[in-house]
Amino acid sequence: MRPLALLGVMATAMAPSVAVAQSPNGVRTLDPSGAIKAEGTWSLGARAGDFVFVAGMQGVDPATNRLVQDPQARIRQAFLNIRLIAQSEGASLQDCVRLTIYVSDLKMFAPMVDKAQAELWGKPPYPPRTMVEVRRLFDDDIVEIDSVFYAPKKP
């Protein structure tokens, strides 16, 4: 094997994120180690050029693949799940360019979202976000967070 080809194979093997599929235009689906397990016909995330799109995340504990029981801890876990996927592609929470947050009760859960976000991001500025109350979420959950990150590809 040529040295450059071997280096490429080694870099791919050492990458923290597992590319599940790639489109003809280079869009890769993501399945990083340590993340929750996607069940069904969806992917945890996708990289398209310099952007990472993370699927709507719930507060699922990756160790058990079950929802965290405490509402505040569940909302925080949803953000941690997003962070893990973003980090697998070289982005931090500060690289988030868009959040859409769906909650089952805006009055009850919006303060918890604010608290978790302040804990994890630190001081403002925070990314642009939209928070919407919805009638029902998957598994009758209380929160689902959709996010987009800017993560320029490294040469």
ROMAR-233203 format. One record per residue (C-alpha): residue in three letters; x negated, y, z negated; residue number from 0; chain. Coordinates in Angstrom, 3 decimals. Each point is the difference from the previous one (the first is absolute). Layout:
<recs>
- ala,X,Y,Z,NUM,A
...
</recs>
This chain:
<recs>
- met,0.000,0.000,0.000,0,A
- arg,-1.265,3.494,0.794,1,A
- pro,-0.941,2.172,-3.011,2,A
- leu,2.675,2.634,0.778,3,A
- ala,2.696,-2.632,0.439,4,A
- leu,-1.031,-1.651,-3.262,5,A
- leu,0.131,3.368,-1.775,6,A
- gly,3.537,0.526,1.317,7,A
- val,1.095,-3.433,-1.221,8,A
- met,-1.530,0.662,-3.419,9,A
- ala,1.666,3.430,-0.287,10,A
- thr,3.357,-1.502,0.914,11,A
- ala,-0.403,-2.798,-2.532,12,A
- met,-0.914,2.471,-2.753,13,A
- ala,2.835,2.442,0.695,14,A
- pro,2.360,0.400,-2.982,15,A
- ser,3.112,0.004,2.177,16,A
- val,1.090,-2.962,2.068,17,A
- ala,1.293,0.944,3.439,18,A
- val,2.966,-2.227,0.687,19,A
- ala,0.755,1.123,3.543,20,A
- gln,-1.168,2.612,2.460,21,A
- ser,1.976,1.597,2.790,22,A
- pro,-1.413,0.684,3.465,23,A
- asn,-0.420,3.638,-1.100,24,A
- gly,-1.945,-0.898,-3.146,25,A
- val,2.722,0.175,-2.656,26,A
- arg,-0.949,-2.476,-2.745,27,A
- thr,2.276,-1.382,-2.676,28,A
- leu,-1.500,-0.164,-3.485,29,A
- asp,-0.021,-2.632,-2.723,30,A
- pro,-2.735,0.939,-2.502,31,A
- ser,-1.102,-2.410,-2.688,32,A
- gly,1.538,0.702,-3.392,33,A
- ala,3.161,1.476,1.509,34,A
- ile,3.528,-1.271,-0.425,35,A
- lys,1.094,-2.761,2.350,36,A
- ala,2.210,1.133,2.873,37,A
- glu,2.862,-2.420,0.533,38,A
- gly,2.025,0.001,3.168,39,A
- thr,-0.592,1.941,3.182,40,A
- trp,-1.800,3.091,-1.285,41,A
- ser,-3.597,1.039,-0.620,42,A
- leu,-1.431,1.815,-2.998,43,A
- gly,-1.491,2.653,2.220,44,A
- ala,-1.471,0.869,3.348,45,A
- arg,-2.952,2.039,1.235,46,A
- ala,0.556,2.061,3.129,47,A
- gly,-3.066,2.034,0.879,48,A
- asp,-0.898,2.180,-2.957,49,A
- phe,3.300,-0.570,-1.813,50,A
- val,1.106,-2.708,-2.413,51,A
- phe,3.725,-0.618,-0.336,52,A
- val,1.038,-1.874,-3.132,53,A
- ala,3.285,-1.898,-0.146,54,A
- gly,2.578,1.042,-2.556,55,A
- met,-1.467,-1.221,-3.272,56,A
- gln,1.829,-1.112,-3.075,57,A
- gly,-1.405,-0.476,-3.490,58,A
- val,-0.984,-3.611,0.558,59,A
- asp,-2.833,-1.376,-2.106,60,A
- pro,-2.493,-1.606,2.434,61,A
- ala,-0.949,-2.634,-2.615,62,A
- thr,3.552,-1.358,-0.273,63,A
- asn,1.629,1.383,3.170,64,A
- arg,2.924,1.096,-2.229,65,A
- leu,1.398,3.419,-0.817,66,A
- val,-1.470,1.627,-3.116,67,A
- gln,2.757,0.224,-2.617,68,A
- asp,-0.517,3.423,-1.600,69,A
- pro,1.325,2.750,2.352,70,A
- gln,-2.911,2.433,-0.563,71,A
- ala,-2.558,-2.787,0.397,72,A
- arg,1.821,-1.241,3.120,73,A
- ile,-0.181,3.408,1.667,74,A
- arg,-3.684,0.285,-0.899,75,A
- gln,-0.621,-3.496,1.403,76,A
- ala,1.606,1.008,3.307,77,A
- phe,-2.557,2.816,0.271,78,A
- leu,-2.817,-2.396,-0.978,79,A
- asn,1.086,-2.392,2.753,80,A
- ile,-0.152,2.855,2.509,81,A
- arg,-3.415,1.049,-1.298,82,A
- leu,-1.428,-3.503,0.409,83,A
- ile,1.035,-0.181,3.657,84,A
- ala,-1.277,3.523,0.715,85,A
- gln,-3.318,-0.738,-1.731,86,A
- ser,-0.426,-3.156,2.071,87,A
- glu,-0.268,2.329,3.004,88,A
- gly,-2.260,2.589,-1.649,89,A
- ala,2.692,2.464,-1.129,90,A
- ser,0.754,1.354,-3.462,91,A
- leu,3.270,1.333,-1.375,92,A
- gln,-1.312,3.481,0.843,93,A
- asp,-0.018,-1.081,3.673,94,A
- cys,3.767,-0.536,-0.058,95,A
- val,1.691,2.256,2.555,96,A
- arg,3.626,-1.035,-0.559,97,A
- leu,2.146,-1.689,-2.650,98,A
- thr,3.631,-0.972,0.318,99,A
- ile,1.416,-1.247,-3.278,100,A
- tyr,3.334,-1.777,-0.244,101,A
- val,1.565,-0.304,-3.451,102,A
- ser,3.257,-1.550,-1.127,103,A
- asp,0.710,2.855,-2.448,104,A
- leu,-1.657,3.352,0.690,105,A
- lys,0.818,1.565,-3.365,106,A
- met,-1.362,-2.972,-1.948,107,A
- phe,-3.064,-0.967,2.057,108,A
- ala,-1.313,3.271,1.518,109,A
- pro,-1.701,1.003,-3.292,110,A
- met,-1.642,-3.441,-0.155,111,A
- val,-1.263,0.372,3.569,112,A
- asp,-1.421,3.437,-0.873,113,A
- lys,-1.719,-1.433,-3.093,114,A
- ala,-1.560,-2.942,1.861,115,A
- gln,-1.141,2.222,2.835,116,A
- ala,-1.580,2.531,-2.383,117,A
- glu,-1.790,-2.847,-1.829,118,A
- leu,-1.434,-1.535,3.147,119,A
- trp,-0.706,3.107,2.092,120,A
- gly,-1.111,2.235,-2.861,121,A
- lys,0.595,3.666,0.628,122,A
- pro,1.734,1.419,3.094,123,A
- pro,0.089,0.421,2.876,124,A
- tyr,2.039,-3.114,0.619,125,A
- pro,0.875,-1.309,3.467,126,A
- pro,3.209,1.118,1.687,127,A
- arg,2.853,-2.182,-1.139,128,A
- thr,3.683,-0.578,0.368,129,A
- met,1.958,-1.690,-2.771,130,A
- val,3.433,-1.373,0.837,131,A
- glu,2.647,-1.742,-2.065,132,A
- val,1.307,-3.065,1.791,133,A
- arg,2.899,-2.257,-0.741,134,A
- arg,-2.008,-3.211,-0.059,135,A
- leu,-3.582,-1.220,0.392,136,A
- phe,-1.368,-3.473,0.697,137,A
- asp,0.383,-2.302,-3.037,138,A
- asp,2.191,2.714,-1.567,139,A
- asp,-3.223,1.792,-0.890,140,A
- ile,-0.295,3.535,-1.397,141,A
- val,-2.748,1.337,2.303,142,A
- glu,-1.678,-0.548,3.357,143,A
- ile,-2.830,2.216,1.224,144,A
- asp,-0.993,0.443,3.638,145,A
- ser,-3.348,1.677,0.726,146,A
- val,-2.449,1.108,2.679,147,A
- phe,-3.736,0.588,-0.488,148,A
- tyr,-2.716,1.686,2.052,149,A
- ala,-3.048,-2.250,0.067,150,A
- pro,-2.379,0.791,2.877,151,A
- lys,-1.692,-3.074,1.365,152,A
- lys,-3.651,-0.166,-0.947,153,A
- pro,-2.405,-0.333,2.953,154,A
</recs>
